[in-house]
Amino acid sequence: MKFKNKKVLVTGGTGMIGRQLVDLLVGKGAEVYVVSLDNPTGLPRGVSFLKADLQKFSNCIEVCNGMDIIFNLVGVKGSPKMCKEKPASFMVPMLQFNTNMMEAARLASVEWYLYTSSVGVYHPAEVFYEDDVWKTFPSENDKFAGWAKRIGELQAEAYEIQYGLKNISIVRPANVYGPYDNFDPENAMVIPSLIRKAHENDILEVWGDGSPIRDFIHARDVARGMMYMVENEVSEPVNLGSGTGVAIKQIVDIIVDNINKHVSIKWDPTKPAGDKKRILDMSRAKSHGFETKINIEEGIRETINWFSENKEGIEQRYNVFRR
């Protein structure tokens, strides 16, 4: 599967992973179309923007028409707190996005389709293996979003059984971070949340003792992995992560060392810190020939620099959303 001169649609193309993917696709000579509800800024020259609500099936039919390859990245991202308090706001739109887009792509007879699943499909464990998903249930913390993503994977399996379609790649990214991340103080994940707190405070308060280990992957590596699976026509679910994991304490130290100010760290071991260890097994990805390139220090430095350069615009955006 080659991208040169192909019409490639990226849903959610204005998001953190989508921005990286669009840049890489343009570099491969693809004719790229981005669909989102957000008005984009800074898209590469020549990229076409389509504004559409993909919860509506008619819109999905329209944007898929004439496309050769589709990367479906659209979704709803939020913190565990938000997932717990507003589960319907996560589950229902994701079910609609997933079902509508995959069916519209099938009807449009696209050459290849990529479905973005999630680490949330897994039951708590120290190491996540692709084939273990259907032996268990998603974590209670990820129950609604995790099941919504699982249903998308089942939809792909149903198409293979009924229609004989084997043109769908499924990727399960770990904890993704990078430029264009969500830095909203009420809804940010661990790395963007800590970066923002360190920028705005002289004392960085962190829940727990820093010992839990998590698997982080830079958005550009995720985009590379997505393209790799499509290029090589991989149709089995594939984890995308570091495969090694990093302690939260190391994440905090990297951020504090690279913030352009003095910041003290205050640990709060009375607060919950989650499971001790959660990493993705990367054996399957490596067996197909894919490995990540960006180490955690390099990736966090890039993210800090991007946040520093764009902080004013980020704040204006969140103020508009809160009105």
Protein Blocks (a to p, Z undefined) as FASTA:
>chain_A
ZZehpacddehklmmklmmmmmmmmmnopacddddfbdcehiaehiacddddfkbmklmm
mmmgopabdcdfbdcdddfklmmmmmmlmmmmmmmmmmmmmmmmmmnopabdcddddfkl
pccdfbdcfklmmmpccdfklmmmmmmmmmmmmmmmmmmmmnopacbccddddddedehi
afbfklpcfklmmmmmmmmpcbdcdehjhlaccddddfklmmmmmmmmmmnopabdcddd
ehnopafklmmmmmmmmpgcdddddddfkbcebjfbdcddfklmmmnopacfbdfklmmm
mmmmmmmmmmmmmmmmmmmmmZZ
